[in-house]
Amino acid sequence: MATFSKYFSRTEGKELASCYVTGLMMEGERKSVEPLSEKVNASERSLQRLLTEVKWDEGGVLEEYRRNMLAETSDPQGILAVDDTAFPKRGSYSVCVSRQYCGATGKIDNCQVGVSLTYVGQDVAWPYAMDMFIPKVWDDLLNPQILLKRKKTRMPETAHYREKWRIALEQIATARANVIAHRAVVADSWYGDIPEFRQGLAENGETYVVGVYSDTEVFLEPPTLEMAAPKKTGRPRKRPLVISTNPKPVKLSEIGAKVPEDAWEYLELRKNSKGKPLIAEAVSLRVWPAHGYWKGNLNEEAWLIIERRKKPGDFELRYFFSNMPQNTPTIEMVRLYHERYWIEHGYQQMKEELGMDHHEGRSWTGWHRHVLLVFLAYGYLTLLRLREKKLRTLQAWASSLKLKLTQTEELFP
């Protein structure tokens, strides 16, 4: 924590932040302020003040944290993984809480949502950014009740509703501005099925592998669109009208159902945690996404990757789009997408072990500071794990070298 001391104006803030991060890493089922204060011998009020009132430079701490992590994990083959995670809430007064899809409960529920960007490099992953998603209802500035809620939760006047995919693009732009070494961006179907998100990535030179839904439509050949003739009477059309296409668009589920059995590639992706290989079956082909074709929009050619997994009595098919070069092997694209595994693994550790979703405060500042301090704890543990791994590799190399020298001495005493 000494690395971050320059971003705290007073000694009190430095000590409280150190206590807070230490408490997050200690044993215990609950990591909210009250149980934390008992573990680290600090008053509950002082830890609450750390999150809401004590002056410290969160932006500086975040940038220092990123520099420290990249110094150990920067990887030209790294990836940026986009996702969001939900924080279930019971009340309605915590900042930006509303009825929305909650991944933690798998349904529409009362929760907060954070949009995150994870960096994966050197076989480890760590959270690069997380921003609060602001629901539309919290941006209704003509509603006196909403204005009161924003004031009580200390929301900045500059904080307004943005789609999650726009938040993700801004996070990626920040990473790119900081010259973060990476090879590709990966995201699940919620983001990948939005053409503007894919277009935003491509326009900024990002290579991507993103999930898409089975009902997404594509063309299997470059399409020709027949446009309607201009109207002779009445108001002119605001946009072109497509009356037919050649060929017709088809749903991904229809394509997946017709893949010949001998077309599936048997891919060994990586060793899993138990030492067994992670196996996938996949096929790839070139397609033209059909989003917006009825408005006269044509999308660039892209890879469609179809992956199938065995389930009791049947197979489950998953679909992905990628803008990787035409000579890219299927296994390479599938491997990249499966790096998303690190996201769920990281969320689970940060929530279950470090209390990311245990914060009970209601303020904008408190939520963001709590998340940042969880980042510091997670980053510290990640670096410890990485350094231990490197030490074991070095020791194994040294043992092997010693054995070879011993054998050489026996042969040539």
Secondary structure, 3 states (H helix, E strand, C coil): CHHHHHHECCHHHHHHHHHHHHHHHCCCCCCCHHHHHHHHCCCHHHHHHHHHCCCECHHHHHHHHHHHHHHHHCCCCCEEEEEEEEEECCCCCCCCCEEEEECCCCEEEEEEEEEEEEEEECCEEEEEEEEECCCHHHHCCCCHHHHHHHHHCCCCCCCCCCCHHHHHHHHHHHHHHCCCCCCEEEECHHHHCCHHHHHHHHHCCCCEEEEECCCCEEECCCCEEEECCCCCCCCCCCCCCEEEEECCCEEHHHHHHCCCHHHCEEEEEEECCCCCEEEEEEEEEEEEECCCHHHCCCCCCEEEEEEEEEECCEEEEEEEEECCCCCCCHHHHHHHHHCCHHHHHHHHHHHHCCCHHHCCCCCHHHHHHHHHHHHHHHHHHHHHHHHHHHHHHHHHHHHHHHHHHHHHHHHCC
